[in-house]
Amino acid sequence: MITQPQATTIPDPDEERRRIQTERLLAYRDDGPLVTALKGRLGRGLPPVPTTLVALLVIVALAVTGKLEDGPILVVPALVLIVLVLPTRARDHLGRFDWLTPPLLRATEFLTIILLGLATGTPKWLLFVLIYVIGYHTYDTVYRTRQSIWPPAWLFQAGLGWELRLLILGVGAATGLLTPVAAVLTAYLLVLFSVESILSWVRLDKASAQAQADQDLEQSPEDAAEQVTGDADPA
Amino acid sequence: MTRVVLLGSPPGQIASPPSGGRPVLPADITLASLPGAPSVYGRLLGQLVSLDPHPTTIARPDDAAAYRKHPGRVVESPDVAGDLRALADAVEGAAENVLILPADALVHDELIYQITKAKRAAIALIVREERGEDAPEEPPIEEAMPEIGAKLLEGLPQRTRAGRGRVISVGTAHHAVTRPNVALLGPIHLHQRHAAVLADAARELADMAHLFGPEDDVTELLVLGLVRRGVSVGVRGRRDLFYRRVGSQAEADQAAAEMAGYNEDRARLDNAVKGADGFFTTFFVSTYSRFIARWAARRGLTPNQVTLISIALGLLAAGAFATGTRWGAVSGGVLIYFAFVFDCVDGQVARYARKFGVLGAWLDATFDRFKEYAVFVGLAVGATVSGKFGDGEGVWTLALVALALQSVKHLVDFSFGAANRRRAPVPLPTLALSVADDRPLREALEQRKASRASGVRGLLKLWSRAGKFRLVYWARKMIVFPIGERFAAIAITAALFDPRVTFLTLIIWGGVAATYTLTGRLLRSLA
C-alpha cells in the first residue's frame, strides 16, 4: 500500500507534489492488512471525514450512555469503526477537508483503547506504553517521509493497522483477557517498530539522503510559512 | 551542488559613455589585509569552491586572459547581449540550483551560505531606500506614474520596486517602474526548476539589448525576466553581513577595512537560532542557548551528541519526578528545563557547524517525543508511589489522555501540513518583456489581491495582519501550546503543585490549542 514515490518520466511538478503529499496522508492513516485486502472490493467507498466522524460519535455515545461495561459489547467499538471506516480507503483523499481523516482515525483508535482499558480495569501504564508505541509508529512515518525516506510497505502490514489492532483488543476485552492480550500486542509492536527503525537507519545510505537534511521535522505548517515569508526584511 | 555563474563585466554609470573609464578587473585587485593576499576574484572562487569547483565566468574578450589564470571556465562575450546568451547557455538544463554573482563581489562566506540555503525558490539580494522618520508622506501609490529612476543607492540604480517579501517590478533604462524603492545588489540564487525560465528570458532579453543603458547590469535584467515571467523572486538584505562590488584598489581597500568591522561568526551564530519560535523558547532559551551551541561546536561536539545529553537530562527528569517527593519534583522541573535547552542547542549546533544529517533530524524529533512522554511516565509513577492519589490509576488515566491528545494534536499538524503542501500556489501575473510600462503588472497584481481577499480569506488576512501587534503575535504563539510552553508548563506545575495539576494543565491548554488551530485550519481549508 505504500509505494515508493518514483518518477518514471519527468512529471508536472504540481502534479507530482500532489501525488506524494496524498501518498503521505494515506500513510498517516496507518491502514493494515485487512483494509489493504478489501480496498479494491468495496466499490466507490465512503467519504472519509464524515464516516470517521460518525464512527467516533457512535463510540462516544456508547461510552457516555454507560453501555461499555463488560462482555461482548466491548468488541462493538472496534466493529463500528471497521465497518464504517474500512470502505473509506477507496477514496482518493483529495477533498479539502480530507486531511482530518488521519488525526480523526488515530483519535478514535486511542479513545477506544482508553475506553476498553477503563471498562476492564487493565493497568493504565500498559495502555500508556501501547499508545506510545502506536504513536511512535505514526511519528516515525511522518519524520521519515518528511525527509523522503519511506518506511517499507510490509511494516504497515506487520504493524497490523488500526483495524486489526482494535479488533484484537476488542476481542480480548470482550473475553475478559484484555491485560494479557494488550501486553502481548504491546510487546510485539514495540519489538517490531524499534528493530525495524534501527535496522533501516543502519542500512540507509545516509550520504545520498543528505539533500534536505537541514529542515526542521517538528515545525508546524504555520511556523514553516512564517519562516519563509519572515525571511524578508521588514518593510 | 550548485551551478555558479560569475559575471565578469560590471555595469557603467547612468548615462556614462559606453567606453568610459573601465574599472580594474577583480582578478587584478589585491586584498592585502586578508591572509594570503588573494585577488578579489581569487577569493570569491575560493569561497565558492564547495558549491562549484568549476564556475563559469562570463567576460569581455580583452579581460578573459586575466580570468583564465584561475581555475574554472571562462566564456567570452563582446557585450550585454552576449553576456545574456552565455548565461542562458550556462544555466540551461541545470540539474542543480543556480547561483549568479558579480565577479567583483567582496562578500562574507556566511552571506553566500545563507542565500544558497534560503527557503525561497528564487531570491535576490537587495538594498532598500532608507526613508527618514521626518520624510514627507508620499502620495498613495495608485496616483504614482511609472518612472525610469535616476536615483542611486550605493552607486546602483534604484529602479526596482519590492514588497515585504518579493520583487514586484524591475526597471531598466527602458522599463519604467512605479515608485522604485530598492536597488538590486547582484547576487541571485535560483532553484533548478526556474533555470529553464531564466535561460529563455535571458535569450529574449539579449534580442532587445539595444534598448538598455550602460548602467543596466545583467543581474538586474535577469530579475526583470524572472519577475515578468511570473516567478516569485524573494528579497533579502545583507542584514548583519557584508557585500559590496569593488571596481578599484582604493574601493577594495576601503571595503575590506569595513568588512573587518563585521562579526561574521556572530552573524553565523545568530542565524543558527531558528526564527518563528514560541514565546518561552524565544525569551527564556534562545537568549543564551546559542552560546552553549557555539561552545559545544568549538569543543567538537556533534549535534547527535548534544541530542544524547538532552535525552539523558530528560530521563533524569523523569526519574526525579518518579520519586514522588517535593525535592524530586523541583529537581525534575529544573532538569526538564535544561533537557529542553539542550534540545534547542542540538539544532543550533547543526546549523552553526553546518552538520546536517537525515538521521540527526530524525533522532532529534523522535527523542523529543520520547523525552516528553517519558516525563509523563515519571510524573504518573511519582503520583502512584507518593500514595497521595490512591492507587494512582486516576493520574495514569490523565497521563493517558494527555498522551493521546498530544499525539493527535501533532498528527493534525502533520496531516494539515501534507494536505497544505499539495495546493498549487496561485500564479503571479506575467507581462511581456517588451512592455516598457509596468502598470499592467500592477493592475494584475491588484486584481489577484482583490480576488484573494474576499469572504473567509479576507477574515484570515485580517487575522494574520493582526500579528503586527506584539501582544496579539505572542498570544497567538502561546495559545497553540508549542514545545517550549509545554515543557515550561510541566516544569512549573510539577515543581509547585502535583502531577494531577500538571496533567490537567496539559489537557486543558492542549484542548484549547487544538480547538484554536483546528478552527483556523478548517477556515483555511474552506478558503
HADDOCK unambig.tbl for C-alpha pairs under 7 A between the chains (distance, minus, plus):
assign (segid A and resid 14 and name CA) (segid B and resid 424 and name CA) 6.15 0.50 0.50
assign (segid A and resid 17 and name CA) (segid B and resid 422 and name CA) 5.70 0.50 0.50
assign (segid A and resid 18 and name CA) (segid B and resid 422 and name CA) 4.36 0.50 0.50
assign (segid A and resid 21 and name CA) (segid B and resid 418 and name CA) 5.24 0.50 0.50
assign (segid A and resid 21 and name CA) (segid B and resid 419 and name CA) 6.43 0.50 0.50
assign (segid A and resid 21 and name CA) (segid B and resid 421 and name CA) 6.89 0.50 0.50
assign (segid A and resid 21 and name CA) (segid B and resid 422 and name CA) 5.95 0.50 0.50
assign (segid A and resid 22 and name CA) (segid B and resid 419 and name CA) 6.96 0.50 0.50
assign (segid A and resid 24 and name CA) (segid B and resid 418 and name CA) 6.95 0.50 0.50
assign (segid A and resid 25 and name CA) (segid B and resid 415 and name CA) 6.05 0.50 0.50
assign (segid A and resid 25 and name CA) (segid B and resid 418 and name CA) 6.48 0.50 0.50
assign (segid A and resid 96 and name CA) (segid B and resid 525 and name CA) 5.71 0.50 0.50
assign (segid A and resid 97 and name CA) (segid B and resid 525 and name CA) 6.42 0.50 0.50
assign (segid A and resid 99 and name CA) (segid B and resid 415 and name CA) 5.25 0.50 0.50
assign (segid A and resid 99 and name CA) (segid B and resid 416 and name CA) 5.52 0.50 0.50
assign (segid A and resid 99 and name CA) (segid B and resid 419 and name CA) 5.88 0.50 0.50
assign (segid A and resid 100 and name CA) (segid B and resid 412 and name CA) 7.00 0.50 0.50
assign (segid A and resid 102 and name CA) (segid B and resid 415 and name CA) 6.94 0.50 0.50
assign (segid A and resid 103 and name CA) (segid B and resid 408 and name CA) 5.54 0.50 0.50
assign (segid A and resid 103 and name CA) (segid B and resid 411 and name CA) 5.46 0.50 0.50
assign (segid A and resid 103 and name CA) (segid B and resid 412 and name CA) 5.49 0.50 0.50
assign (segid A and resid 106 and name CA) (segid B and resid 408 and name CA) 6.63 0.50 0.50
assign (segid A and resid 107 and name CA) (segid B and resid 408 and name CA) 5.96 0.50 0.50
assign (segid A and resid 110 and name CA) (segid B and resid 404 and name CA) 6.18 0.50 0.50
assign (segid A and resid 124 and name CA) (segid B and resid 393 and name CA) 6.55 0.50 0.50
assign (segid A and resid 124 and name CA) (segid B and resid 396 and name CA) 5.78 0.50 0.50
assign (segid A and resid 124 and name CA) (segid B and resid 397 and name CA) 6.39 0.50 0.50
assign (segid A and resid 125 and name CA) (segid B and resid 396 and name CA) 6.71 0.50 0.50
assign (segid A and resid 128 and name CA) (segid B and resid 400 and name CA) 5.61 0.50 0.50
assign (segid A and resid 135 and name CA) (segid B and resid 407 and name CA) 6.42 0.50 0.50
assign (segid A and resid 143 and name CA) (segid B and resid 362 and name CA) 6.08 0.50 0.50
assign (segid A and resid 147 and name CA) (segid B and resid 358 and name CA) 6.91 0.50 0.50
assign (segid A and resid 209 and name CA) (segid B and resid 358 and name CA) 6.58 0.50 0.50
assign (segid A and resid 210 and name CA) (segid B and resid 357 and name CA) 5.80 0.50 0.50
assign (segid A and resid 210 and name CA) (segid B and resid 358 and name CA) 6.12 0.50 0.50
assign (segid A and resid 213 and name CA) (segid B and resid 356 and name CA) 5.46 0.50 0.50
assign (segid A and resid 213 and name CA) (segid B and resid 357 and name CA) 5.17 0.50 0.50
assign (segid A and resid 213 and name CA) (segid B and resid 358 and name CA) 5.09 0.50 0.50
assign (segid A and resid 213 and name CA) (segid B and resid 361 and name CA) 6.93 0.50 0.50
assign (segid A and resid 214 and name CA) (segid B and resid 356 and name CA) 5.69 0.50 0.50
assign (segid A and resid 217 and name CA) (segid B and resid 361 and name CA) 6.77 0.50 0.50
assign (segid A and resid 217 and name CA) (segid B and resid 365 and name CA) 6.44 0.50 0.50
assign (segid A and resid 218 and name CA) (segid B and resid 365 and name CA) 6.21 0.50 0.50
assign (segid A and resid 220 and name CA) (segid B and resid 413 and name CA) 5.68 0.50 0.50
assign (segid A and resid 221 and name CA) (segid B and resid 413 and name CA) 6.70 0.50 0.50
assign (segid A and resid 221 and name CA) (segid B and resid 417 and name CA) 5.14 0.50 0.50
assign (segid A and resid 223 and name CA) (segid B and resid 276 and name CA) 5.72 0.50 0.50
assign (segid A and resid 226 and name CA) (segid B and resid 276 and name CA) 6.37 0.50 0.50
assign (segid A and resid 227 and name CA) (segid B and resid 275 and name CA) 6.34 0.50 0.50
assign (segid A and resid 227 and name CA) (segid B and resid 276 and name CA) 6.03 0.50 0.50
assign (segid A and resid 228 and name CA) (segid B and resid 119 and name CA) 6.05 0.50 0.50
assign (segid A and resid 228 and name CA) (segid B and resid 120 and name CA) 6.93 0.50 0.50
assign (segid A and resid 229 and name CA) (segid B and resid 165 and name CA) 6.15 0.50 0.50
assign (segid A and resid 231 and name CA) (segid B and resid 236 and name CA) 6.96 0.50 0.50
assign (segid A and resid 232 and name CA) (segid B and resid 164 and name CA) 6.22 0.50 0.50
assign (segid A and resid 232 and name CA) (segid B and resid 165 and name CA) 4.84 0.50 0.50
assign (segid A and resid 232 and name CA) (segid B and resid 235 and name CA) 5.91 0.50 0.50
assign (segid A and resid 232 and name CA) (segid B and resid 236 and name CA) 5.14 0.50 0.50
assign (segid A and resid 233 and name CA) (segid B and resid 164 and name CA) 6.82 0.50 0.50
assign (segid A and resid 233 and name CA) (segid B and resid 236 and name CA) 5.91 0.50 0.50
assign (segid A and resid 233 and name CA) (segid B and resid 237 and name CA) 6.37 0.50 0.50
assign (segid A and resid 234 and name CA) (segid B and resid 164 and name CA) 6.33 0.50 0.50
assign (segid A and resid 235 and name CA) (segid B and resid 164 and name CA) 5.08 0.50 0.50
